[in-house]
Amino acid sequence: MHNIIVIGSGCAGNTAAIYAARASLEPLVVEGLEAGGQLTLTTDVENFPGFPEGIMGPDLVERMKQQAQRFGATYKQGEVTRADLSSRPFKLWIGDQELETKTLVVASGASARWLGLDSEQALIGHGVSSCATCDGFFFRGQPVTVVGGGDSAMEEALFLTKFATEVAVVHRREAFRASKIMLDRARANDKIRWITNAAVTAVEDPDARSVKNVRLRSTVDSKEWDHPTNALFLAIGHIPNTEIFRGQLDLDDQGYIVSYGGARTNIPGVFHAGDVQDRVYRQAITAAGAGCMAAIEAERLLESEE
């Protein structure tokens, strides 16, 4: 029987573990398939407070893990494949192994949607990114490309104009899903160039470990051409990792956990932290803050019950 189990080992999960461990709750952290979360896909992190010279994404989450372990948190590799939240203690399964816990922090994150190209996957963290706020600064004075047609793509493109010489927006169709106000704002920016009715088929050059250009194919006549660029930002959405909680936790139409104030879900004793609920900011620092909130709320609930 555990006092608290944390699902996820990114900034949110590790911070929840630090706070819970310091409260002598001996948290168990189930790391998930992508241990360390989305920061493991980022090379340099320069916007996390306390690191004036910046820090590598994987190093940051590893330091958080070591800090939590110092206070008594334990970590378990694997993925929670099933959950029963119908009564307390809650039951979780990692494969055939069953775990029981008095409280639960869901910090399983959200996965960026990718194009699924081999060359794209090989260059993640080396010019291919799903977060302009995280990585745009590294491409100041260079041309960059954004893929997407919704509000997120417009927001990413506008943000990138602060650094890039040119931002090309590539979209599969002529029409955009973005709201009129966001589209008008983007169209009014002289730095943004529009490439519609086109899809990315490859990213060069994986061998050089940097982006040199993207291969585009017309969705109208299938003609192909190379578009020079130094970075490719994917803005085609995120998928919150909440599928195993469907039908138990209240989720919105996109699968994000619905918050009932603070870090609370619709089930007492189950708390949310990070990108499973945050569809707006999705930053390392906001995820860490959410992990702190979840751990404190779990601690207070256990104290009240004792």
Contacts in CASP RR format, 6 or more apart in sequence:
PFRMAT RR
TARGET T0000
AUTHOR 0000-0000-0000
METHOD contacts of the structure
MODEL  1
MHNIIVIGSGCAGNTAAIYAARASLEPLVVEGLEAGGQLTLTTDVENFPG
FPEGIMGPDLVERMKQQAQRFGATYKQGEVTRADLSSRPFKLWIGDQELE
TKTLVVASGASARWLGLDSEQALIGHGVSSCATCDGFFFRGQPVTVVGGG
DSAMEEALFLTKFATEVAVVHRREAFRASKIMLDRARANDKIRWITNAAV
TAVEDPDARSVKNVRLRSTVDSKEWDHPTNALFLAIGHIPNTEIFRGQLD
LDDQGYIVSYGGARTNIPGVFHAGDVQDRVYRQAITAAGAGCMAAIEAER
LLESEE
1 89 0 8 1.000
1 100 0 8 1.000
1 101 0 8 1.000
1 102 0 8 1.000
2 26 0 8 1.000
2 27 0 8 1.000
2 28 0 8 1.000
2 99 0 8 1.000
2 100 0 8 1.000
2 101 0 8 1.000
2 102 0 8 1.000
3 20 0 8 1.000
3 25 0 8 1.000
3 26 0 8 1.000
3 27 0 8 1.000
3 101 0 8 1.000
3 102 0 8 1.000
3 103 0 8 1.000
3 302 0 8 1.000
4 20 0 8 1.000
4 25 0 8 1.000
4 27 0 8 1.000
4 28 0 8 1.000
4 101 0 8 1.000
4 102 0 8 1.000
4 103 0 8 1.000
4 104 0 8 1.000
4 105 0 8 1.000
4 295 0 8 1.000
4 298 0 8 1.000
4 302 0 8 1.000
5 27 0 8 1.000
5 28 0 8 1.000
5 29 0 8 1.000
5 30 0 8 1.000
5 90 0 8 1.000
5 92 0 8 1.000
5 99 0 8 1.000
5 101 0 8 1.000
5 103 0 8 1.000
5 104 0 8 1.000
5 105 0 8 1.000
6 13 0 8 1.000
6 16 0 8 1.000
6 17 0 8 1.000
6 20 0 8 1.000
6 27 0 8 1.000
6 28 0 8 1.000
6 29 0 8 1.000
6 30 0 8 1.000
6 104 0 8 1.000
6 105 0 8 1.000
6 107 0 8 1.000
7 13 0 8 1.000
7 30 0 8 1.000
7 32 0 8 1.000
7 80 0 8 1.000
7 92 0 8 1.000
7 104 0 8 1.000
7 105 0 8 1.000
7 106 0 8 1.000
7 107 0 8 1.000
7 108 0 8 1.000
8 29 0 8 1.000
8 30 0 8 1.000
8 31 0 8 1.000
8 32 0 8 1.000
8 36 0 8 1.000
8 37 0 8 1.000
8 107 0 8 1.000
8 108 0 8 1.000
8 109 0 8 1.000
9 29 0 8 1.000
9 30 0 8 1.000
9 31 0 8 1.000
9 32 0 8 1.000
9 35 0 8 1.000
9 36 0 8 1.000
9 37 0 8 1.000
9 61 0 8 1.000
9 65 0 8 1.000
9 75 0 8 1.000
10 36 0 8 1.000
10 37 0 8 1.000
10 38 0 8 1.000
10 39 0 8 1.000
10 61 0 8 1.000
10 64 0 8 1.000
10 107 0 8 1.000
10 109 0 8 1.000
10 287 0 8 1.000
11 37 0 8 1.000
11 39 0 8 1.000
11 60 0 8 1.000
11 61 0 8 1.000
11 64 0 8 1.000
11 274 0 8 1.000
11 284 0 8 1.000
11 285 0 8 1.000
11 287 0 8 1.000
11 288 0 8 1.000
11 291 0 8 1.000
12 107 0 8 1.000
12 109 0 8 1.000
12 273 0 8 1.000
12 274 0 8 1.000
12 275 0 8 1.000
12 287 0 8 1.000
12 288 0 8 1.000
12 289 0 8 1.000
12 290 0 8 1.000
12 291 0 8 1.000
12 294 0 8 1.000
13 29 0 8 1.000
13 105 0 8 1.000
13 107 0 8 1.000
13 273 0 8 1.000
13 287 0 8 1.000
13 291 0 8 1.000
14 29 0 8 1.000
14 36 0 8 1.000
14 61 0 8 1.000
14 64 0 8 1.000
14 65 0 8 1.000
14 67 0 8 1.000
14 68 0 8 1.000
14 288 0 8 1.000
15 64 0 8 1.000
15 273 0 8 1.000
15 287 0 8 1.000
15 288 0 8 1.000
15 289 0 8 1.000
15 290 0 8 1.000
15 291 0 8 1.000
15 292 0 8 1.000
15 295 0 8 1.000
16 27 0 8 1.000
16 105 0 8 1.000
16 107 0 8 1.000
16 273 0 8 1.000
16 291 0 8 1.000
16 292 0 8 1.000
16 294 0 8 1.000
16 295 0 8 1.000
16 298 0 8 1.000
17 27 0 8 1.000
17 29 0 8 1.000
17 65 0 8 1.000
17 68 0 8 1.000
17 73 0 8 1.000
17 295 0 8 1.000
18 64 0 8 1.000
18 67 0 8 1.000
18 68 0 8 1.000
18 71 0 8 1.000
18 73 0 8 1.000
18 295 0 8 1.000
19 291 0 8 1.000
19 292 0 8 1.000
19 295 0 8 1.000
19 296 0 8 1.000
19 299 0 8 1.000
20 27 0 8 1.000
20 73 0 8 1.000
20 105 0 8 1.000
20 295 0 8 1.000
20 298 0 8 1.000
20 299 0 8 1.000
21 27 0 8 1.000
21 68 0 8 1.000
21 69 0 8 1.000
21 70 0 8 1.000
21 71 0 8 1.000
21 72 0 8 1.000
21 73 0 8 1.000
22 71 0 8 1.000
23 295 0 8 1.000
23 299 0 8 1.000
25 298 0 8 1.000
25 299 0 8 1.000
25 302 0 8 1.000
26 72 0 8 1.000
26 73 0 8 1.000
26 74 0 8 1.000
27 68 0 8 1.000
27 72 0 8 1.000
27 73 0 8 1.000
27 74 0 8 1.000
27 295 0 8 1.000
28 73 0 8 1.000
28 74 0 8 1.000
28 75 0 8 1.000
28 76 0 8 1.000
28 99 0 8 1.000
28 101 0 8 1.000
29 65 0 8 1.000
29 68 0 8 1.000
29 73 0 8 1.000
29 74 0 8 1.000
29 75 0 8 1.000
29 76 0 8 1.000
30 76 0 8 1.000
30 78 0 8 1.000
30 79 0 8 1.000
30 80 0 8 1.000
30 92 0 8 1.000
30 94 0 8 1.000
31 75 0 8 1.000
31 76 0 8 1.000
31 77 0 8 1.000
31 78 0 8 1.000
32 77 0 8 1.000
32 78 0 8 1.000
32 79 0 8 1.000
32 80 0 8 1.000
32 108 0 8 1.000
33 78 0 8 1.000
33 79 0 8 1.000
34 40 0 8 1.000
34 111 0 8 1.000
35 77 0 8 1.000
36 58 0 8 1.000
36 61 0 8 1.000
36 65 0 8 1.000
37 61 0 8 1.000
37 109 0 8 1.000
38 109 0 8 1.000
38 110 0 8 1.000
38 111 0 8 1.000
38 112 0 8 1.000
38 130 0 8 1.000
38 131 0 8 1.000
38 275 0 8 1.000
39 45 0 8 1.000
39 57 0 8 1.000
39 58 0 8 1.000
39 60 0 8 1.000
39 61 0 8 1.000
39 284 0 8 1.000
40 57 0 8 1.000
40 58 0 8 1.000
40 61 0 8 1.000
41 124 0 8 1.000
41 125 0 8 1.000
41 129 0 8 1.000
41 130 0 8 1.000
42 57 0 8 1.000
42 125 0 8 1.000
42 129 0 8 1.000
42 131 0 8 1.000
42 134 0 8 1.000
42 135 0 8 1.000
43 56 0 8 1.000
43 57 0 8 1.000
43 125 0 8 1.000
43 126 0 8 1.000
43 135 0 8 1.000
44 54 0 8 1.000
44 55 0 8 1.000
44 56 0 8 1.000
44 57 0 8 1.000
44 138 0 8 1.000
45 51 0 8 1.000
45 54 0 8 1.000
45 55 0 8 1.000
45 56 0 8 1.000
45 57 0 8 1.000
45 60 0 8 1.000
45 134 0 8 1.000
45 284 0 8 1.000
46 54 0 8 1.000
46 137 0 8 1.000
47 133 0 8 1.000
47 134 0 8 1.000
47 283 0 8 1.000
47 284 0 8 1.000
47 285 0 8 1.000
48 54 0 8 1.000
48 55 0 8 1.000
48 60 0 8 1.000
48 284 0 8 1.000
48 285 0 8 1.000
49 285 0 8 1.000
51 60 0 8 1.000
55 63 0 8 1.000
60 284 0 8 1.000
64 288 0 8 1.000
65 75 0 8 1.000
68 75 0 8 1.000
69 75 0 8 1.000
76 94 0 8 1.000
78 94 0 8 1.000
79 94 0 8 1.000
80 92 0 8 1.000
80 93 0 8 1.000
80 94 0 8 1.000
80 108 0 8 1.000
80 244 0 8 1.000
81 93 0 8 1.000
81 94 0 8 1.000
81 95 0 8 1.000
81 244 0 8 1.000
82 92 0 8 1.000
82 93 0 8 1.000
82 95 0 8 1.000
82 244 0 8 1.000
83 90 0 8 1.000
83 91 0 8 1.000
83 92 0 8 1.000
83 93 0 8 1.000
83 244 0 8 1.000
83 245 0 8 1.000
83 248 0 8 1.000
84 90 0 8 1.000
84 91 0 8 1.000
84 92 0 8 1.000
85 104 0 8 1.000
85 245 0 8 1.000
85 248 0 8 1.000
85 249 0 8 1.000
85 267 0 8 1.000
85 270 0 8 1.000
86 248 0 8 1.000
88 102 0 8 1.000
88 269 0 8 1.000
89 100 0 8 1.000
89 101 0 8 1.000
89 102 0 8 1.000
90 100 0 8 1.000
90 101 0 8 1.000
90 102 0 8 1.000
90 103 0 8 1.000
90 104 0 8 1.000
90 269 0 8 1.000
90 270 0 8 1.000
91 98 0 8 1.000
91 99 0 8 1.000
91 100 0 8 1.000
92 98 0 8 1.000
92 99 0 8 1.000
92 100 0 8 1.000
92 101 0 8 1.000
92 104 0 8 1.000
93 99 0 8 1.000
102 269 0 8 1.000
102 302 0 8 1.000
103 269 0 8 1.000
103 270 0 8 1.000
103 271 0 8 1.000
103 298 0 8 1.000
103 301 0 8 1.000
103 302 0 8 1.000
104 269 0 8 1.000
104 270 0 8 1.000
104 271 0 8 1.000
105 263 0 8 1.000
105 271 0 8 1.000
105 272 0 8 1.000
105 273 0 8 1.000
105 291 0 8 1.000
105 294 0 8 1.000
105 295 0 8 1.000
105 298 0 8 1.000
106 242 0 8 1.000
106 245 0 8 1.000
106 249 0 8 1.000
106 257 0 8 1.000
106 265 0 8 1.000
106 270 0 8 1.000
106 271 0 8 1.000
106 272 0 8 1.000
106 273 0 8 1.000
106 276 0 8 1.000
107 272 0 8 1.000
107 273 0 8 1.000
107 274 0 8 1.000
107 276 0 8 1.000
107 287 0 8 1.000
107 290 0 8 1.000
107 291 0 8 1.000
107 294 0 8 1.000
108 240 0 8 1.000
108 241 0 8 1.000
108 242 0 8 1.000
108 276 0 8 1.000
109 240 0 8 1.000
109 241 0 8 1.000
109 274 0 8 1.000
109 275 0 8 1.000
109 276 0 8 1.000
110 238 0 8 1.000
110 239 0 8 1.000
110 240 0 8 1.000
110 241 0 8 1.000
110 256 0 8 1.000
110 275 0 8 1.000
110 276 0 8 1.000
110 279 0 8 1.000
110 282 0 8 1.000
111 238 0 8 1.000
111 239 0 8 1.000
111 241 0 8 1.000
112 130 0 8 1.000
112 131 0 8 1.000
112 234 0 8 1.000
112 237 0 8 1.000
112 238 0 8 1.000
112 239 0 8 1.000
113 130 0 8 1.000
113 234 0 8 1.000
113 236 0 8 1.000
113 237 0 8 1.000
113 238 0 8 1.000
113 239 0 8 1.000
114 120 0 8 1.000
114 121 0 8 1.000
114 124 0 8 1.000
114 130 0 8 1.000
114 234 0 8 1.000
115 147 0 8 1.000
115 200 0 8 1.000
115 234 0 8 1.000
115 236 0 8 1.000
117 200 0 8 1.000
117 201 0 8 1.000
117 202 0 8 1.000
117 203 0 8 1.000
118 206 0 8 1.000
119 202 0 8 1.000
119 203 0 8 1.000
119 204 0 8 1.000
119 206 0 8 1.000
120 128 0 8 1.000
120 200 0 8 1.000
120 203 0 8 1.000
120 232 0 8 1.000
120 234 0 8 1.000
122 206 0 8 1.000
123 203 0 8 1.000
123 206 0 8 1.000
123 209 0 8 1.000
123 210 0 8 1.000
123 211 0 8 1.000
123 232 0 8 1.000
125 135 0 8 1.000
126 209 0 8 1.000
126 210 0 8 1.000
126 211 0 8 1.000
127 135 0 8 1.000
127 139 0 8 1.000
127 210 0 8 1.000
127 211 0 8 1.000
127 230 0 8 1.000
127 231 0 8 1.000
127 232 0 8 1.000
128 203 0 8 1.000
128 211 0 8 1.000
128 231 0 8 1.000
128 232 0 8 1.000
128 234 0 8 1.000
129 135 0 8 1.000
129 136 0 8 1.000
129 231 0 8 1.000
129 232 0 8 1.000
129 233 0 8 1.000
129 234 0 8 1.000
130 233 0 8 1.000
130 234 0 8 1.000
130 235 0 8 1.000
130 238 0 8 1.000
131 233 0 8 1.000
131 282 0 8 1.000
132 146 0 8 1.000
132 155 0 8 1.000
132 156 0 8 1.000
132 157 0 8 1.000
132 159 0 8 1.000
132 160 0 8 1.000
132 233 0 8 1.000
132 235 0 8 1.000
133 159 0 8 1.000
133 283 0 8 1.000
134 283 0 8 1.000
134 284 0 8 1.000
135 231 0 8 1.000
135 233 0 8 1.000
136 144 0 8 1.000
136 159 0 8 1.000
136 160 0 8 1.000
136 163 0 8 1.000
136 164 0 8 1.000
136 231 0 8 1.000
136 233 0 8 1.000
137 163 0 8 1.000
138 231 0 8 1.000
139 160 0 8 1.000
139 163 0 8 1.000
139 164 0 8 1.000
139 230 0 8 1.000
139 231 0 8 1.000
140 163 0 8 1.000
140 164 0 8 1.000
141 163 0 8 1.000
141 164 0 8 1.000
141 165 0 8 1.000
142 164 0 8 1.000
142 165 0 8 1.000
142 230 0 8 1.000
142 231 0 8 1.000
143 164 0 8 1.000
143 165 0 8 1.000
143 166 0 8 1.000
143 167 0 8 1.000
143 168 0 8 1.000
143 228 0 8 1.000
143 229 0 8 1.000
143 230 0 8 1.000
144 160 0 8 1.000
144 164 0 8 1.000
144 166 0 8 1.000
144 167 0 8 1.000
144 168 0 8 1.000
144 229 0 8 1.000
144 230 0 8 1.000
144 231 0 8 1.000
144 232 0 8 1.000
144 233 0 8 1.000
145 167 0 8 1.000
145 168 0 8 1.000
145 169 0 8 1.000
145 170 0 8 1.000
145 214 0 8 1.000
145 227 0 8 1.000
145 229 0 8 1.000
145 231 0 8 1.000
145 232 0 8 1.000
145 233 0 8 1.000
146 153 0 8 1.000
146 156 0 8 1.000
146 157 0 8 1.000
146 160 0 8 1.000
146 167 0 8 1.000
146 168 0 8 1.000
146 169 0 8 1.000
146 170 0 8 1.000
146 233 0 8 1.000
146 235 0 8 1.000
147 153 0 8 1.000
147 169 0 8 1.000
147 170 0 8 1.000
147 171 0 8 1.000
147 200 0 8 1.000
147 232 0 8 1.000
147 233 0 8 1.000
147 234 0 8 1.000
147 235 0 8 1.000
147 236 0 8 1.000
148 169 0 8 1.000
148 170 0 8 1.000
148 171 0 8 1.000
148 234 0 8 1.000
148 235 0 8 1.000
148 236 0 8 1.000
149 169 0 8 1.000
149 171 0 8 1.000
149 176 0 8 1.000
149 177 0 8 1.000
149 178 0 8 1.000
149 235 0 8 1.000
149 236 0 8 1.000
150 176 0 8 1.000
150 177 0 8 1.000
150 178 0 8 1.000
150 182 0 8 1.000
150 235 0 8 1.000
151 177 0 8 1.000
151 178 0 8 1.000
151 179 0 8 1.000
151 182 0 8 1.000
152 235 0 8 1.000
152 237 0 8 1.000
153 169 0 8 1.000
153 171 0 8 1.000
153 178 0 8 1.000
153 235 0 8 1.000
153 236 0 8 1.000
154 169 0 8 1.000
154 176 0 8 1.000
154 178 0 8 1.000
154 182 0 8 1.000
154 183 0 8 1.000
154 185 0 8 1.000
154 186 0 8 1.000
155 182 0 8 1.000
155 235 0 8 1.000
156 233 0 8 1.000
156 235 0 8 1.000
157 167 0 8 1.000
157 169 0 8 1.000
157 186 0 8 1.000
157 189 0 8 1.000
157 192 0 8 1.000
157 235 0 8 1.000
158 185 0 8 1.000
158 186 0 8 1.000
158 189 0 8 1.000
158 192 0 8 1.000
160 167 0 8 1.000
160 233 0 8 1.000
161 167 0 8 1.000
161 189 0 8 1.000
161 191 0 8 1.000
161 192 0 8 1.000
164 191 0 8 1.000
164 231 0 8 1.000
165 191 0 8 1.000
166 191 0 8 1.000
166 192 0 8 1.000
166 193 0 8 1.000
167 191 0 8 1.000
167 192 0 8 1.000
167 193 0 8 1.000
168 192 0 8 1.000
168 193 0 8 1.000
168 194 0 8 1.000
168 195 0 8 1.000
168 227 0 8 1.000
168 229 0 8 1.000
169 186 0 8 1.000
169 192 0 8 1.000
169 193 0 8 1.000
169 194 0 8 1.000
169 195 0 8 1.000
170 195 0 8 1.000
170 198 0 8 1.000
170 199 0 8 1.000
170 200 0 8 1.000
170 214 0 8 1.000
170 216 0 8 1.000
170 227 0 8 1.000
171 194 0 8 1.000
171 195 0 8 1.000
171 196 0 8 1.000
171 197 0 8 1.000
171 198 0 8 1.000
172 197 0 8 1.000
172 198 0 8 1.000
172 199 0 8 1.000
172 219 0 8 1.000
173 196 0 8 1.000
173 197 0 8 1.000
173 219 0 8 1.000
174 196 0 8 1.000
174 197 0 8 1.000
176 183 0 8 1.000
178 186 0 8 1.000
186 192 0 8 1.000
187 194 0 8 1.000
195 216 0 8 1.000
195 227 0 8 1.000
197 218 0 8 1.000
197 219 0 8 1.000
197 220 0 8 1.000
198 216 0 8 1.000
198 217 0 8 1.000
198 218 0 8 1.000
198 219 0 8 1.000
199 216 0 8 1.000
199 217 0 8 1.000
199 219 0 8 1.000
200 214 0 8 1.000
200 215 0 8 1.000
200 216 0 8 1.000
200 232 0 8 1.000
201 215 0 8 1.000
201 216 0 8 1.000
201 217 0 8 1.000
201 224 0 8 1.000
202 214 0 8 1.000
202 215 0 8 1.000
203 211 0 8 1.000
203 214 0 8 1.000
203 215 0 8 1.000
203 232 0 8 1.000
204 211 0 8 1.000
204 212 0 8 1.000
204 213 0 8 1.000
204 214 0 8 1.000
204 215 0 8 1.000
204 226 0 8 1.000
205 211 0 8 1.000
205 212 0 8 1.000
210 230 0 8 1.000
211 229 0 8 1.000
211 230 0 8 1.000
211 231 0 8 1.000
211 232 0 8 1.000
212 228 0 8 1.000
212 229 0 8 1.000
212 230 0 8 1.000
213 226 0 8 1.000
213 227 0 8 1.000
213 228 0 8 1.000
213 229 0 8 1.000
214 226 0 8 1.000
214 227 0 8 1.000
214 229 0 8 1.000
214 232 0 8 1.000
215 224 0 8 1.000
215 225 0 8 1.000
215 226 0 8 1.000
215 227 0 8 1.000
216 224 0 8 1.000
216 225 0 8 1.000
216 226 0 8 1.000
216 227 0 8 1.000
217 223 0 8 1.000
217 224 0 8 1.000
218 224 0 8 1.000
238 275 0 8 1.000
238 279 0 8 1.000
238 282 0 8 1.000
240 251 0 8 1.000
240 254 0 8 1.000
240 255 0 8 1.000
240 256 0 8 1.000
240 257 0 8 1.000
240 275 0 8 1.000
240 276 0 8 1.000
240 277 0 8 1.000
240 279 0 8 1.000
241 276 0 8 1.000
242 249 0 8 1.000
242 251 0 8 1.000
242 255 0 8 1.000
242 256 0 8 1.000
242 257 0 8 1.000
242 276 0 8 1.000
245 251 0 8 1.000
245 257 0 8 1.000
246 255 0 8 1.000
248 267 0 8 1.000
249 257 0 8 1.000
249 258 0 8 1.000
249 265 0 8 1.000
249 266 0 8 1.000
249 267 0 8 1.000
249 270 0 8 1.000
250 257 0 8 1.000
250 258 0 8 1.000
250 265 0 8 1.000
250 266 0 8 1.000
251 257 0 8 1.000
251 258 0 8 1.000
252 258 0 8 1.000
254 279 0 8 1.000
256 276 0 8 1.000
256 277 0 8 1.000
256 278 0 8 1.000
256 279 0 8 1.000
257 265 0 8 1.000
257 272 0 8 1.000
257 276 0 8 1.000
257 277 0 8 1.000
258 265 0 8 1.000
258 266 0 8 1.000
258 277 0 8 1.000
259 265 0 8 1.000
259 272 0 8 1.000
259 277 0 8 1.000
260 266 0 8 1.000
262 293 0 8 1.000
262 297 0 8 1.000
263 271 0 8 1.000
263 272 0 8 1.000
263 273 0 8 1.000
263 290 0 8 1.000
263 291 0 8 1.000
263 293 0 8 1.000
263 294 0 8 1.000
263 297 0 8 1.000
264 271 0 8 1.000
264 272 0 8 1.000
264 297 0 8 1.000
265 271 0 8 1.000
265 272 0 8 1.000
268 301 0 8 1.000
269 298 0 8 1.000
269 301 0 8 1.000
271 293 0 8 1.000
271 294 0 8 1.000
271 297 0 8 1.000
271 298 0 8 1.000
272 290 0 8 1.000
272 294 0 8 1.000
273 287 0 8 1.000
273 289 0 8 1.000
273 290 0 8 1.000
273 291 0 8 1.000
273 293 0 8 1.000
273 294 0 8 1.000
274 286 0 8 1.000
274 287 0 8 1.000
274 290 0 8 1.000
274 291 0 8 1.000
275 282 0 8 1.000
275 287 0 8 1.000
277 290 0 8 1.000
278 286 0 8 1.000
278 287 0 8 1.000
278 290 0 8 1.000
END
